[in-house]
Amino acid sequence: MYSRIQDLANAVVRRQLDRRNFLRRAGQLGIGASAATYFLNRAQSTALAQDFDWQKHKGTTVKLLLNKHPYADAMIANLDTFKSMTGMEVTYDVFPEDVYFDKVTAELSSGGGNYDAFMTGAYQTWQYGPAGWLVDMNEFINDAALTNPNYNWEDILPNLRASTAWSGVPGAELGGEGAKQWAIPWGFELNSIAYNKRVFDAQGLTPPNNMAELLEVAAKISKDVDGMYGVGVRGSRSWATIHPGFLSGYSNFNERDFTMEDGKLMAAMATPGSKSFHADWVKMIQDSGPRDWATYTWYQVGTDLGAGASGMIYDADILGYFMNGEGNAEAGNLAYHAFAPNPEASAPTPNVWIWSLGMSNFSTQKEAAWLFMQWASGTDHALFGARDMDFVNPVRQSVWDDQAFQDRIAKSYPGYLEQYKASAPGSKIYFTPQPLFFNLTTEWASMLQQMVGNEVPVDEGLDQLAESVNRQLRQAGI
């Protein structure tokens, strides 16, 4: 029996059999899906090893620093594949997000070589890269002796490759001239509407198509549905409040965080268009947000949607995906909607968050770490995560094109692929890269809290914010 299932797995690797028929025929042999997947992974690993010396660092141990996340869970679940292919060992420490970035910053700023590779967001690399804490991954990607010929760097979505590369010059275009590849995109999220279809159907509502409709629909839910508020968005005093739905909507109105004037960055938060958008955002939260909005992070926004406490969220699409899974009261009731708040916009322009893999410049075994990073960001592991785990959104076009992945999403998450396809072309990082990102964006979130709390009028608050930001930029010589 085992020789027969291995023969079938080898046929998949040779592209003589597709995955769906492989699993069907494995079932006919009495072999379950998990066992069949094991044989398939082993066959794929063997095939990969024939094209590249994956055993070059056999016996080496690579240590990782990871955020607690489904992407990390998918990688850990597949680690035996990497170990058998390379003969390497992998150890890791996992921390929840509320302390994770402090752990990374402390490790890198101390010059410690305790970890070889780690999860990072693109924004963090604007601090880590120019400080000399990260390896420019171009050194490895462009070295044919160190990079698997089947790695296919170009398969990674171009907006994500560009959004994780920067020259270090404040205000310079991401992915532009002189950009260094500070991280390898791993999994990402764009921002759209996820909503409770059960409630929308009961109330005769349709998903909003612009900002005015979002305010109207959210207010109706808050008024007419007992125990439910209209829309969830983040509100804590953190940079993470600005980057999801807020900046996605802000950018859709062609508003920017900064402009460049005479070679200097200048705050752009006090323009008439910015003030108009802020006024709508503040009203939306005041009329239709949760009472304790100022404490809301990713977790609270998602949990409320999954529990039926909110009618919709304007946040990461993968957050709506996770909340439609088992263990949530509203599992099976959620739907997805691409959202362009500007009625004059031709398409959504979602800001993205990119979970990426970075390499510590203090690692003493960089080549071994690159072997791991190639595998973890490669096509075969991404297909495993997309087909068998919750590794969404994948960063590779070939994975989005995979029929097994598409069938899985279409069956269990109706509308998810449609919102992705409508949103993805305009998705990228819309922030201007500059080294004061975290301080200035957190101050922006703080001002938003004050405006929602009626402590300062919107126009006055944004004038104060722009003045403060410009002062800090000049003090930093930017």
C-alpha positions in Angstrom: 0.0 0.0 0.0 2.7 2.5 1.0 4.6 1.9 -2.3 1.4 2.6 -4.2 0.7 5.9 -2.3 4.3 7.0 -2.8 4.0 6.3 -6.5 0.9 8.4 -6.6 2.7 11.2 -4.8 5.6 11.0 -7.3 3.1 11.3 -10.1 1.9 14.6 -8.6 5.5 15.9 -8.5 5.9 14.9 -12.1 2.6 16.8 -12.9 1.0 13.6 -14.2 -1.7 13.7 -11.5 -3.4 16.7 -9.9 -3.8 17.0 -6.1 -7.5 16.5 -6.0 -7.3 13.1 -7.8 -4.3 12.2 -5.7 -6.3 12.6 -2.5 -9.3 10.8 -4.1 -7.1 7.8 -5.0 -5.4 7.8 -1.7 -8.8 7.6 0.0 -9.6 4.6 -2.2 -6.5 3.0 -0.8 -7.7 3.7 2.7 -5.2 6.4 3.4 -6.6 9.6 5.1 -5.9 13.1 3.9 -3.3 13.9 6.6 -1.3 10.8 5.8 -1.6 11.4 2.1 -0.3 14.9 2.5 2.7 13.6 4.4 3.6 11.4 1.5 3.1 14.2 -0.9 5.3 16.6 1.1 8.0 14.0 1.3 7.9 13.4 -2.5 8.1 17.2 -3.1 11.0 17.6 -0.7 12.9 14.8 -2.4 12.3 16.4 -5.8 13.5 19.8 -4.5 16.6 18.3 -3.1 17.6 17.0 -6.5 17.8 20.5 -7.9 19.8 22.2 -5.2 22.1 21.2 -2.4 19.7 21.5 0.5 22.0 19.4 2.7 24.8 21.9 2.6 24.3 22.9 6.2 23.2 19.5 7.5 23.5 19.3 11.3 23.2 23.1 11.7 20.4 24.5 14.0 18.6 27.7 13.0 16.8 29.6 15.7 13.7 31.7 15.0 11.8 34.4 16.8 8.1 34.2 15.9 4.9 36.1 16.5 1.9 33.9 17.6 0.0 33.8 14.3 -1.7 31.3 11.9 1.3 31.8 9.5 3.7 30.7 12.2 1.3 27.8 13.1 1.4 26.6 9.4 5.2 26.8 9.3 5.6 24.8 12.5 3.2 22.2 11.3 5.3 21.6 8.2 8.8 21.8 9.9 9.5 18.1 9.6 9.4 18.6 5.8 12.2 21.1 6.0 14.2 19.1 8.5 14.1 15.9 6.4 15.0 17.9 3.3 18.0 19.7 4.8 19.2 17.6 7.8 19.0 20.9 9.8 17.3 21.5 13.1 15.0 24.5 13.8 14.2 25.9 17.2 11.9 28.8 17.9 10.4 31.1 20.5 6.9 32.3 20.0 5.5 35.5 21.7 2.0 37.1 21.5 1.9 40.3 19.4 1.5 42.7 22.4 5.1 41.9 23.4 6.5 40.5 20.2 7.9 43.6 18.6 9.5 44.7 21.8 11.3 41.4 21.9 12.6 41.8 18.3 13.7 45.4 18.9 15.5 44.4 22.1 17.3 41.5 20.4 18.4 43.5 17.4 19.3 46.7 19.2 21.6 44.8 21.6 23.5 43.3 18.7 22.6 39.8 20.0 23.0 36.9 17.8 20.4 34.8 19.6 18.1 34.5 16.6 19.0 34.0 13.0 15.7 34.9 11.4 12.4 36.4 12.6 9.0 37.6 11.6 8.7 41.3 10.9 6.4 43.8 9.4 7.6 46.1 6.6 7.2 49.2 8.8 9.6 47.8 11.3 12.3 47.5 8.7 12.3 51.2 8.3 14.0 51.3 11.7 15.9 48.0 11.6 17.4 48.3 8.1 19.1 51.7 8.2 20.3 50.9 11.7 22.4 48.0 10.3 20.4 45.3 12.1 19.1 43.5 9.0 20.8 41.7 6.0 19.9 43.1 2.6 18.4 40.0 1.1 19.4 41.0 -2.4 22.8 39.6 -1.4 21.3 36.2 -1.3 18.4 36.4 -3.8 20.9 37.4 -6.6 23.5 34.7 -5.7 22.9 31.7 -7.9 25.2 29.6 -5.7 23.1 30.2 -2.6 19.6 30.3 -4.1 17.5 27.4 -5.2 16.9 27.8 -9.0 13.2 27.0 -8.5 12.8 29.7 -5.9 11.2 32.1 -8.4 11.5 35.4 -6.6 9.4 37.0 -9.4 6.4 34.9 -8.4 6.1 36.9 -5.3 3.6 39.7 -5.9 5.4 42.8 -7.2 3.7 45.3 -4.9 4.8 43.2 -1.9 8.4 42.9 -3.1 8.5 46.7 -3.5 6.8 47.4 -0.2 9.5 45.5 1.7 12.4 47.3 0.0 13.6 50.8 0.7 16.8 52.8 0.2 16.7 54.4 3.7 16.2 57.9 2.3 13.2 59.5 4.0 10.4 59.9 1.6 12.0 57.8 -1.2 9.7 55.5 -3.0 9.4 51.9 -1.7 11.1 49.6 -4.1 12.7 52.5 -5.9 16.2 53.4 -6.9 18.8 52.0 -4.4 16.3 50.1 -2.4 17.5 47.3 -0.2 15.4 44.2 0.2 15.1 44.3 4.0 12.7 41.4 4.3 11.1 38.5 2.3 7.3 38.8 2.0 5.6 35.8 3.7 1.9 36.4 4.1 -0.1 39.6 3.9 -3.5 41.2 4.5 -5.3 44.0 2.7 -8.3 45.9 4.1 -11.9 45.5 3.1 -15.3 45.0 4.6 -16.3 41.8 6.3 -19.9 41.7 7.4 -22.6 39.5 9.0 -24.7 38.4 6.1 -27.3 36.9 8.4 -27.9 40.3 10.0 -27.7 42.1 6.7 -30.3 39.8 5.1 -32.6 40.1 8.1 -32.4 43.9 7.9 -32.7 44.2 4.2 -29.2 45.8 4.0 -26.6 45.6 1.2 -22.8 46.1 1.8 -21.8 49.8 1.6 -20.1 51.0 -1.6 -18.8 54.3 -0.3 -18.1 56.2 2.9 -21.6 57.8 3.0 -23.2 54.4 2.7 -20.9 53.0 5.4 -22.0 55.6 7.9 -25.6 55.0 7.0 -25.6 51.2 7.2 -23.5 51.2 10.4 -25.9 53.6 12.0 -28.9 51.6 11.0 -27.4 48.4 12.6 -26.6 50.2 15.8 -30.2 51.6 16.0 -32.2 48.5 14.8 -30.3 45.4 15.9 -30.4 44.7 19.7 -27.0 44.1 21.2 -25.0 44.9 18.1 -23.1 48.0 17.0 -22.6 48.9 13.4 -18.9 48.8 12.5 -15.6 47.7 14.2 -12.4 49.5 13.5 -9.2 49.8 15.6 -8.9 52.6 18.2 -6.0 52.0 20.6 -3.2 54.5 21.0 -1.0 52.8 18.5 0.4 53.0 15.0 -1.7 49.9 14.4 -4.9 52.0 14.6 -3.9 54.1 11.6 -2.6 51.5 9.1 -5.7 49.2 8.4 -9.1 50.5 7.4 -8.3 54.1 8.3 -5.4 54.6 5.9 -7.0 52.4 3.2 -10.0 54.8 3.2 -7.8 57.9 3.6 -5.7 56.9 0.6 -8.8 56.2 -1.5 -9.6 59.9 -1.3 -6.0 60.6 -2.6 -5.0 61.9 0.8 -1.4 61.4 2.0 0.5 61.4 5.2 3.3 63.5 3.9 4.3 65.6 0.9 7.8 66.5 -0.2 8.5 70.2 -0.4 12.0 71.6 -1.3 13.5 68.2 -0.3 11.8 68.2 3.1 8.9 66.0 4.3 5.9 68.0 5.4 2.8 66.7 7.2 -0.3 66.5 5.0 -2.9 65.7 7.6 -4.4 69.2 7.7 -5.5 69.5 4.1 -9.3 70.2 3.5 -9.7 66.7 2.1 -8.0 65.1 5.1 -10.2 67.1 7.5 -13.3 66.0 5.6 -12.3 62.3 5.8 -11.4 62.6 9.5 -14.8 64.2 10.2 -16.6 61.3 8.6 -14.4 58.7 10.4 -14.9 60.3 13.8 -18.7 60.5 13.3 -18.8 56.9 12.2 -17.1 55.8 15.4 -19.2 58.1 17.6 -22.5 57.0 16.1 -21.8 53.3 15.3 -18.6 52.1 17.0 -18.1 50.2 20.3 -18.3 52.1 23.5 -14.7 51.3 24.4 -13.4 51.9 20.9 -10.2 53.5 22.3 -9.0 50.1 23.6 -9.7 48.2 20.3 -6.9 46.3 18.6 -6.9 43.6 15.9 -8.1 41.1 18.4 -11.1 43.0 19.7 -12.2 44.0 16.2 -12.1 40.4 15.1 -13.6 38.9 18.2 -16.6 41.1 18.1 -17.4 40.2 14.5 -17.1 36.5 15.2 -19.2 36.8 18.3 -22.0 38.8 16.7 -21.3 41.9 18.6 -20.6 44.0 15.5 -22.4 44.0 12.1 -19.3 44.6 10.1 -15.6 45.5 10.2 -13.4 47.6 8.0 -10.1 45.9 8.6 -7.9 43.1 7.4 -9.6 40.7 5.0 -7.8 37.8 6.8 -9.4 38.9 10.1 -12.8 38.3 8.6 -11.5 35.0 7.2 -10.4 33.8 10.6 -13.7 34.9 12.3 -15.7 32.8 9.9 -13.9 29.6 11.1 -14.8 27.1 13.8 -15.2 28.3 17.3 -16.9 31.6 16.5 -20.6 32.1 17.1 -21.2 33.6 13.6 -19.1 31.0 11.8 -20.7 30.5 8.3 -22.6 33.8 8.5 -19.8 36.2 7.4 -19.3 37.6 4.0 -16.7 39.8 2.3 -16.9 43.0 0.2 -14.2 45.0 -1.6 -14.6 48.6 -0.5 -13.7 51.9 -2.1 -15.0 54.7 0.2 -14.4 57.4 -2.4 -17.4 57.4 -4.7 -15.2 58.8 -7.5 -12.5 56.2 -7.1 -12.4 53.5 -9.8 -11.3 50.7 -7.4 -10.2 50.0 -3.7 -6.8 51.1 -2.6 -6.1 49.0 0.5 -3.1 49.7 2.6 -1.4 46.3 3.3 0.3 44.7 6.3 3.0 42.2 5.2 4.2 39.6 7.6 7.7 39.0 6.3 10.9 37.1 7.2 14.0 39.1 8.1 17.5 37.9 8.7 19.5 39.3 11.7 22.8 40.9 10.6 24.2 39.5 13.9 23.5 35.9 12.9 26.7 33.7 12.6 25.1 31.3 10.1 23.5 33.4 7.5 23.7 30.9 4.7 21.8 28.3 6.8 19.2 30.9 7.8 18.7 31.7 4.1 18.0 28.0 3.4 15.2 28.2 5.9 13.9 31.4 4.6 13.8 30.1 1.0 11.9 27.0 2.1 9.5 29.0 4.3 8.7 31.6 1.6 8.9 29.1 -1.3 6.1 27.7 -3.4 5.8 24.2 -1.9 5.4 25.4 1.7 3.0 28.1 0.6 0.8 25.6 -1.1 0.8 23.4 2.0 -0.2 26.3 4.1 -2.9 27.6 1.7 -4.4 24.1 1.0 -4.2 22.5 4.4 -3.7 25.3 7.0 -4.9 29.0 7.4 -2.0 30.5 5.5 -3.9 33.4 3.9 -3.2 35.6 2.1 -0.3 33.9 0.2 2.2 36.2 -1.3 2.8 34.1 -4.5 0.7 34.4 -7.6 1.2 30.7 -8.4 -0.6 29.9 -5.1 -3.5 32.2 -5.8 -3.7 30.4 -9.2 -3.8 27.0 -7.6 -7.2 25.3 -8.2 -7.1 23.4 -4.9 -6.6 26.6 -2.9 -9.3 28.4 -4.9 -11.8 25.6 -4.4 -11.2 25.5 -0.7 -11.7 29.2 -0.3 -14.7 29.3 -2.6 -16.4 26.5 -0.7 -15.9 27.7 2.9 -15.5 31.4 2.5 -18.0 32.6 -0.2 -17.0 36.0 -1.7 -13.5 36.0 -0.3 -11.8 35.5 -3.6 -14.0 38.1 -5.3 -13.1 40.8 -2.7 -9.4 39.8 -3.0 -9.4 40.0 -6.8 -11.1 43.4 -6.7 -8.8 44.8 -4.0 -5.4 43.3 -4.8 -4.4 45.4 -7.8 -4.5 48.6 -5.8 -3.1 47.1 -2.6 0.3 48.3 -1.3 1.9 50.3 1.5 0.6 53.8 1.2 2.6 55.3 4.1 5.6 57.4 3.3 8.7 55.6 4.6 10.6 57.6 7.2 12.4 56.7 10.4 9.9 58.4 12.8 7.1 56.2 11.6 6.0 54.7 15.0 6.2 57.8 17.0 4.4 60.0 14.5 1.7 57.4 13.6 1.0 56.7 17.3 0.6 60.5 17.8 -1.9 60.5 14.9 -3.9 57.7 16.7 -3.8 59.7 19.9 -5.2 62.7 18.2 -7.9 60.6 16.6 -8.9 59.4 20.1 -9.1 63.0 21.3 -11.4 63.9 18.3 -13.7 61.0 18.9 -13.8 61.9 22.6 -14.8 65.5 21.7 -11.7 66.8 23.5 -10.7 68.8 20.4 -12.5 69.7 17.1 -11.4 67.8 14.0 -10.0 70.9 12.2 -8.2 72.2 15.2 -6.8 68.8 16.1 -5.4 68.1 12.7 -3.8 71.6 12.6 -2.1 70.8 15.9 -1.1 67.3 14.7 0.5 68.7 11.5 2.4 71.4 13.5 3.7 68.8 15.9 4.7 66.4 13.2 6.6 69.0 11.2 8.4 70.2 14.4 9.6 66.6 15.1 10.7 66.1 11.5 12.8 69.3 11.6 14.3 68.3 15.0 15.3 65.0 13.4 16.8 66.7 10.4 14.3 65.2 8.0 
